[in-house]
């Protein structure tokens, strides 16, 4: 028989005071909880932040007989964000809807307004500065006046200078033949002679040769350092061998003297 599943204990629904307290505590840890980095240290920091939120929540919870753990608080926080995203999507859909009708007002609660301040970029994304339908919030610095348009403001800061002939009777095609702007003028390209090409190749070859000589000098310096280290090592080894030989001779003489004394004692004892 399969084991019976343990029924999860259901907590009471969150009150407005609990929801408001939860959002305030999450905002204190927003740099850890809303971090987009996904490495091991960041996840560990997020878990520690949720444990801190759980401790503070249970200590300041107006409903004293209800204890919420970090898992329960995290689930509630995700549901709050999900509801906020639905409201924002609903408001945006009603803003661009066609066919007439009255505008649907979407009301946000105070904790949702606080979350919107830190989740605006994650919910709506970056604003396009080139092709965007969000005209009411367009930046005035990016507005370019177009001839014949009456709904675009024509200011000295944003308007582009448009020069058009006013006397059309005296206008001729030669009026278009004006001097080019400085940024549009291009210097005539001078073709390189064979001598210039050879000089360029010679300079490039000389640069490569200088680089090769520098590399060879570095290699020679490394070899000299290695040779000096090897010679010093060999000299040190010779000194150690000489010390070892002298030590063996000394110990051999001492051993011989001790054997002679032992033989003398044996002879005297007989």
C-alpha positions in Angstrom: 0.0 0.0 0.0 1.2 3.5 -0.8 1.9 5.8 2.1 -0.8 8.3 2.9 0.1 11.9 2.0 0.5 14.2 4.9 -2.1 16.9 4.6 -0.5 20.4 4.7 -1.7 22.6 7.5 -3.7 25.5 6.2 -3.0 28.9 7.7 -5.5 31.7 8.0 -5.8 34.2 5.1 -3.5 37.2 5.2 -5.1 40.4 6.5 -4.2 43.8 5.0 -2.0 44.6 8.0 -0.1 41.4 7.5 0.3 42.0 3.8 1.5 45.5 4.3 4.0 44.3 7.0 5.3 41.6 4.7 5.9 44.1 1.8 7.7 46.5 4.2 10.0 43.8 5.4 10.7 42.6 1.9 11.6 46.1 0.8 14.2 46.2 3.5 15.8 43.1 2.0 15.1 44.0 -1.7 18.7 44.0 -2.8 19.0 40.3 -1.8 15.5 39.0 -2.6 15.1 40.7 -6.0 18.7 40.1 -7.1 18.9 38.6 -10.6 22.2 36.8 -10.0 21.7 33.0 -9.9 24.9 31.6 -8.3 25.2 29.6 -5.1 26.2 32.5 -2.8 23.3 34.6 -4.0 20.7 31.8 -3.4 22.2 31.3 0.1 21.8 35.1 0.8 18.2 35.0 -0.4 17.4 32.1 1.9 19.0 34.0 4.8 17.1 37.1 3.9 13.8 35.2 3.9 14.6 33.7 7.3 15.3 37.3 8.6 11.9 38.4 7.1 10.2 35.5 8.8 11.7 36.3 12.2 10.8 40.0 12.0 7.3 39.2 10.6 6.4 36.9 13.5 7.9 39.4 16.0 5.8 42.3 14.6 2.7 40.4 13.4 -0.4 42.0 14.7 -2.1 38.6 14.7 -0.2 37.0 17.6 -1.7 33.5 17.4 -0.5 32.9 13.8 3.1 32.0 13.0 4.3 32.2 9.4 7.4 30.5 8.2 9.7 31.7 5.4 8.2 29.3 2.8 4.7 30.6 3.5 5.8 34.2 3.3 7.6 33.6 0.1 4.5 32.1 -1.5 2.4 35.0 -0.4 5.0 37.5 -1.8 5.0 35.8 -5.2 1.2 35.9 -5.3 1.2 39.6 -4.5 3.6 40.2 -7.4 1.5 38.1 -9.7 -1.6 40.1 -8.8 0.3 43.3 -9.4 1.4 42.2 -12.9 -2.2 41.3 -13.8 -3.4 44.8 -12.8 -0.6 46.4 -14.8 -1.4 44.3 -17.9 -5.1 45.0 -17.5 -4.5 48.8 -17.3 -2.2 48.7 -20.3 -4.7 46.6 -22.3 -7.5 49.1 -21.5 -5.3 52.0 -22.5 -4.7 50.7 -26.0 -8.2 49.2 -26.6 -10.2 50.4 -29.5 -13.9 50.5 -30.2 -15.0 53.2 -27.7 -16.5 52.6 -24.3 -15.6 54.0 -20.9 -12.1 53.6 -19.4 -11.8 51.0 -16.7 -10.1 52.4 -13.6 -7.6 50.0 -11.9 -7.0 50.7 -8.3 -3.8 49.9 -6.6 -3.4 49.3 -2.9 -0.7 51.1 -0.9 1.6 48.0 -0.7 1.2 47.4 -4.5 2.4 51.0 -5.1 5.5 50.4 -3.0 6.2 47.2 -5.0 5.6 49.0 -8.3 8.4 51.4 -7.4 11.0 48.6 -7.4 9.5 46.2 -9.9 8.6 48.6 -12.7 11.6 47.6 -14.8 11.0 43.9 -14.3 7.2 44.1 -15.2 7.3 46.6 -18.1 10.9 46.3 -19.4 12.9 49.0 -21.0 11.2 51.8 -23.0 12.0 51.9 -26.7 13.3 55.3 -27.8 12.9 54.6 -31.5 9.5 52.9 -32.0 7.1 53.1 -29.1 3.3 53.6 -28.8 3.6 55.1 -25.4 3.1 58.6 -26.6 1.8 60.2 -23.3 5.1 59.4 -21.6 7.5 60.2 -24.4 10.5 62.4 -23.6 10.3 65.9 -25.0 14.0 65.8 -25.9 13.3 63.0 -28.4 10.5 64.8 -30.3 11.4 65.8 -33.8 9.0 68.3 -35.5 7.7 67.2 -38.9 6.3 69.6 -41.5 2.5 69.5 -41.6 2.0 68.0 -38.1 0.0 70.0 -35.6 0.2 67.8 -32.5 4.0 68.0 -32.0 5.4 70.9 -30.1 7.8 73.2 -32.0 10.4 74.5 -29.5 13.8 76.0 -30.1 15.5 73.1 -28.2 13.9 70.2 -30.1 13.0 71.7 -33.5 15.3 70.9 -36.4 16.2 73.9 -38.7 14.3 73.4 -42.0 15.3 75.7 -44.8 12.8 76.0 -47.6 12.7 78.6 -50.4 10.0 81.2 -49.9 10.0 82.7 -53.4 8.9 79.9 -55.7 8.8 82.1 -58.8 12.5 82.6 -58.8 13.4 79.1 -57.7 15.7 77.1 -60.0 17.4 73.7 -59.8 20.7 75.6 -59.4 19.6 76.7 -55.9 20.2 73.1 -54.8 23.9 73.4 -55.8 25.1 74.7 -52.5 28.3 74.1 -50.7 28.3 70.9 -48.7 28.5 70.9 -45.0 31.9 70.4 -43.4 31.0 66.9 -42.1 29.9 65.8 -45.6 33.1 66.9 -47.3 35.6 64.1 -48.1 39.2 64.6 -49.0 40.2 63.1 -52.4 42.0 59.8 -51.8 45.6 59.9 -52.9 46.9 56.8 -54.5 50.0 55.4 -53.0 53.1 55.0 -55.2 55.3 52.0 -55.3 57.9 53.8 -53.2 55.3 54.5 -50.4 54.2 50.8 -50.5 57.8 49.6 -50.2 58.5 52.0 -47.4 55.4 50.8 -45.5 56.4 47.2 -45.9 60.0 48.0 -44.8 58.8 49.8 -41.7 56.5 46.9 -40.8 59.4 44.4 -41.3 61.6 46.6 -39.2 59.0 46.6 -36.4 58.7 42.8 -36.6 62.5 42.5 -36.4 62.6 44.8 -33.3 60.0 42.7 -31.6 61.9 39.5 -32.5 65.2 40.9 -31.1 63.3 41.9 -27.9 62.0 38.4 -27.5 65.5 36.9 -28.2 66.9 39.2 -25.5 64.3 38.0 -23.0 65.1 34.3 -23.8 68.8 35.0 -23.4 68.2 36.6 -20.0 66.2 33.6 -18.9 68.8 31.2 -20.0 71.6 33.1 -18.2 69.5 33.1 -15.0 68.9 29.4 -15.4 72.7 28.8 -16.0 73.7 30.9 -12.9 71.2 29.0 -10.8 72.5 25.6 -12.1 76.2 26.6 -11.5 75.3 27.8 -8.0 73.5 24.5 -7.3 76.4 22.5 -8.5 78.9 24.4 -6.3 76.6 23.9 -3.4 76.4 20.2 -4.1 80.2 19.9 -4.3 80.6 21.7 -0.9 78.0 19.3 0.6 79.8 16.3 -0.8 83.2 17.5 0.6 81.6 18.0 4.0 80.1 14.5 3.8 83.5 13.0 2.9 85.2 14.8 5.8 82.5 13.7 8.1 82.8 10.0 7.1 86.6 10.2 7.5 86.3 11.7 10.9 83.7 9.1 12.0 85.9 6.3 10.6 88.9 7.5 12.7 86.8 7.7 15.8 85.4 4.2 15.2 88.9 2.8 14.7 90.1 4.3 18.0 87.1 2.8 19.8 87.8 -0.6 18.4 91.5 -0.4 19.5 90.5 0.5 23.0 88.0 -2.4 23.1 90.7 -4.8 22.0 93.1 -3.5 24.7 90.5 -4.0 27.4 89.8 -7.5 26.2 93.5 -8.4 26.3 93.9 -6.9 29.8 90.9 -8.8 31.1 92.5 -12.1 29.9 
